[in-house]
Amino acid sequence: MDNPVKKILLALVVTATITTQASGTWRITSLINSLNTPNFSENKDVKRMKIAFFNYLLPMVEKENQKINTVRSLIKNNRLGQSQLKKIAKKYHLKKIDKTTLLERVDTIPTSLVLAQAAIESNWGRSRFSKYWNNYFGIWCFTKGCGIVPKNRNEGAKHEIMNFASTHKSIEYYMLNLNRSHHYQLLRQIRFHKRKHNLKLTGRSLAEGLDKYSAVGYEYIELIQSVIRQNNLTRFD
């Protein structure tokens, strides 16, 4: 196995929790990285603001999908040893190594879906959680100190908004979350079916498996599909 592949594989098997530590070090890192993030609020021209938003995220989304594709190819072509497969299975919350199940989870997320959800959840990069803590996908955590406590959190609620060291780490965790959480099993089933029948993966079709991403259920799916359609994001798939 060549060195670039080893580096990608190593990066993918590192436990995801390390990207979301809410210690002082990570908070400082995320704030420093936020200084290098475009200020989307400054652009009063909506069309230009959207273009800037997509141009900022697109290279990182494509890079993460390339990493996933590399590991997926290694699994498909039986180029990984048992110890490597075991690490990947653990990362994707699988108790046993099964090639078919691994391939169902280790797969890409259509770029249009990533961009649309990022736009919705971060208010086009203008929310304070995306600006200061690199959380572009409204991702929660439930361990005290794991993130940032929302100002208007209901009494008795324990969720916090995850803090990420960089925008890329936010994208990385978001994709991993869709690929392993039981909440998004339907998304993975839709994707697996399309792979099996050599059909193109699109954000609009996979969005049908995201009814549990938001409390509003199917209305959220329709919102994602609307953002994809209105901004012609399918061109990126």
N, C-alpha and C positions, 0 to 999 in steps of 0.2 A: 504494500500500500504506500503511495507516494506521500510526501510530507504535507501538501495542501489538504489532501483528504484526511490525514491524521488530525490536522489542526481543526478542521470542521467537525469531525467526529468528536474530538475532545470537547469542543465548545458545546456541542449538543447534549452530551451526557452529564455535564455539570449540573447539579441540582438547581432547579429553578428558584428555590427559596433565596439563594444568595443574591439574586437581583432585586429582592424586595425588602431587604433588611431596613428597618427604620431607625437605625442607630444614628448618632450625630454625624458620623463620617459619611454615611449614605445621604443624609439630608443635605450636607454641605456640597457633596458631589453633584447631587441633582440640581441644586440651586446654581452652582457654577456652570453646569451644562446648559441650564435654561438661559443663561446670558448669551449663548451662541444660537439660540432658537429665534427665528424671525418673529417680530411682533406683528401678528396678523391683525390686531386691533387698530393699528396705525393706518391700514389701507381702507379708505372709505369707499373705494370702488369695489363693489361686491364681486364682479367678475374677476378682477385682478387679484383680489384676496383669495378667491377659490383656486385660481391658477397657482398662486404662491404656495398655498396649503398643499395641493397635490404634488407640486414639484419638490417640496421639502420632504414629504413622506415617501414618495414613489421609489427612490433608490434604495431606501432601507427596507421597504416591503419586498422588493425584488431580490435583494441580497438574502433576506431571511428565507424566502421561498427557495432560492438556489441551495442554501444550506440543507434545507429539508429534503430537497430533491436528490442531493448527493447521498445522504444517508439512505433514502428510500431505494436508490439504485443499488447501493451496496447490499441491502437486504434482499432485494429481488434477485440479484446475481450471486447470492450465497458467498459473499466475499468477507463476511464477518464471522469471527469465532464466537463460541458460546458465551464467553465472559463479556464480550462487547454487546451481544444481543441481550444478555441479562441486564446490563446497565441501561440500555435503551428501553427495554420492557419496564423496568422500574421507573424510569423517568416518565413514561407514558401511562403509569398506573395499571400495569398489567401484571398479574400474579404469576403467570407462566408464559414461556416463550412459544408463540405460535405465529408462524410466518404470515398467514392470512390476516390474523387479527392485528399484527404489527403493521402490515401494509394498509390496513383500514385506518390506522391512527397516524402513522408517519406519512403524511401527505400534505400537499400545499393548500393554501387558502387563496381563492381567487382575489386578485388585486383589487377589483372593483368593490368587493365586499369589505375588505380591510379599509379602503379609503372612505367608503360610505359610513361605516360604523365609527371611524375616527372622527369624521365630520359631525355626526350626530352627537356622540358622547362627549366631545371636547368643544362643541359649539364652534367648529372650524378653527380649533387651536386657540380660542380666546378665553376658555375657562381657566380659573386660577389653578385647578389641579393639573391641567396640561402645561400651563405656562411655568409654574414653579416646581411641580413634582413629576412632570413627564408622564402623567397618566392620561392617555388619549382615548381610553376605552371604558372608562367608568368602572374599573375593576375594584372590587371590594376585597377586604381580608377580615378575619374575625378573631385574631389573636391580639390582645392588648399590646399596643406599641408597634404593631406591624405596619402602620401607615399614618395617615393624617385623619384626625377626628373631624367630621363635617360639622359646620357651625350649627345647622338646624337638625341635628340628629335627634330622633325621638327618644324620650326618656325610657331607659331600659334597653335600648338598642345597643349592640356591641360592635357593629361593623365600623371599619375605618376605610379610607380611600388609600389604596396602595401607593407607595412612593417608589419611583424608579430612578435609577442613576442616570438614565439617558432615554431619549425617545426610542432608540433602537431596542433597548431592553424592554420597554413597554410593548413594542410590536412583537418581540420574541415571546414574551409571556402570554400575550393575548392569543397568539397562534397556538401555543402549547395548550392553553386553557381550552380552546375549541377542539383540539385534537385529543384531549384526554378526559375532560369532565363528563360525567354521566348525563349532565343537563343537555349536552349537545350530541347525543348519540344519533338522533335523527339526521342531523347535518352530515355526520360521517356515513350513515347508511345511504343517503342520497348521493354523496360523492362516490362511495364504493360502487353503487349501481351504475353510475355514469362511467366509471373506469372499466367496469366489467363489459359494458356494451360499447366501449370506445366513443363515448359521447363527450362533447366539450364541457369542461367545468366552467360555470358562470356564477358570478356573485348573486344574481337574481334567483337562480335555482337553489343554491345552497342556503340562501337566506330563509327558505321555507323551514329549515331546521333550527331556527333561532327563536322560537316562541317563548322559550324559558330565559332568554337573555334579559328581558324586561318584564316588569309587572303588567304592562298593558297587553302582553300576549301578541295576537296576530296583528294588531295595529302597528306594532313595532316592525314586524316583517314588511308590512305595506310601506312603512316609512323608509326602510332601507331600500326597498325596490324603487321607490319614488326618487330617492336621492341618486341612485345609480342611473335611472332613466333620464332624469332632468339634467344630469351632468355628463351624460354619455360615457359613463365609466366602464362600460362593457368593452370599450376599445382596448383596455389594458389587460383583459383576460386572455 
